[in-house]
Amino acid sequence: MDNGNLERVLRMAGGAADAIRRRVADLERLERDLAALDGHTCTGVEYLRREDGKPDRLYMNHSIDQACPMHGKPSPGGRLRSYVGSDQARIEEARAALEREKTRHDLEHEAQ
């Protein structure tokens, strides 16, 4: 291999090393972001119970056998139904947990 080709190959190898370093840094950032969300997300869906004369009450319903980082794991064949209530601060926190779950899902997808 002549010196011109060798120099070109070395430049390409150097570029690959830089790309690998950037990817490793991205993966480390994703791991930190995922760790910060651990246990603070909800995999359920909102269910708003409305009854005449009573304030609306929010529940988080989960599918059969669906574990939730925030609400735990159901018994086999069971499902979780978590009462949030009508307190606005608790409702906002529950909805924020649903949004954090979307963020967690996006971060996991980005890491692949």
N, C-alpha and C positions, 0 to 999 in steps of 0.2 A: 504494500500500500504506500503510495507516495505521500509526501508531507501535506499536500493540499487536502487529500481525502482524509488523512488522519486528523487534521485540524477540524474539518467539518464534522467528523464523527464525535470528536471530543466536545465540540460546541453543542451538538444534539444531546449528548449524554449529560452535559451540564444543565441543559434546559429540562431534561427529565428529572434530574435531582431537585431542581427548583419546584417543579410541579408536584413532586412527591412531598416535599416539605410543606407546600401550601395545603395539600390534601390532608396531611397529618394534622396540621394546625386547625383546619376546618373540623376534622373529626374530634379533636380535643375540645373545641368550642361547643360542638353539638353534645358531647358527653356532659359537659358542665351544665349546659342549658337543660338537658334531660334530667340530670340529677336534681336540679333546683325545682323541677316540676314534680318529682317523685312524691306520691302520696297526696298531692294537692289538686288532682284532676278527678272529674266524675264522668263515667262512661254511660250514664243513664240518659233518659229523655225527660223533659218536663211534662208534668201532668198537673193542670190547674183545676182544682175542684171548686165548683161554684154552687152555692146553695142560696136560695132566697133569704134575705135578712141576715146573712152571715158574711164576714169578709172572705174573699177568695183565699184558698189555701193551696200552697204549692207542694207537690211531691216529686221525687225523682224516682222514676220507674226504670228497672233494668230488665233485660231479657232473661229467659230461663238459663241458668248455669253461668250467667255473666258476672264475673268478679269486677269489683270497682275499687280503684286505689283509695278512694275516700270513704266508701261505705262498706267495704269488706267483701266477703265471699258468701254466696248463698249455700244452703244445704243442697246436696245432689238432687237435681230435678227441680229445685226451687228458684225463686227469683227475689231480688231485693226491691223493696218499696220504702224509700226513705222520706220521712215527713220533714219538710222544711218549715211550713207554717205560713203565716201572713205577715210576719215582721219583715219590713222592707230591706233592712240590712242583711238578714239571713237569705232573702230571695236574691239579692244582688250577689252575695257570696256564692250561692249555688249556681247561678248563671255564669259567674266568672270561672267557676270550676269546670263547667262545660266548655267554655272558650279555651281554657288551658288544656283541656283534653284534645281539642282540635289542633292547638299549637304543638302538643306532644306528638300527635300523629304526623303532622307535617315535618317535624324535626327527625322523627324516625325514618320517614320516607327519604328525606334529604341525606341521611347517613348511609343509605344503601347504595 
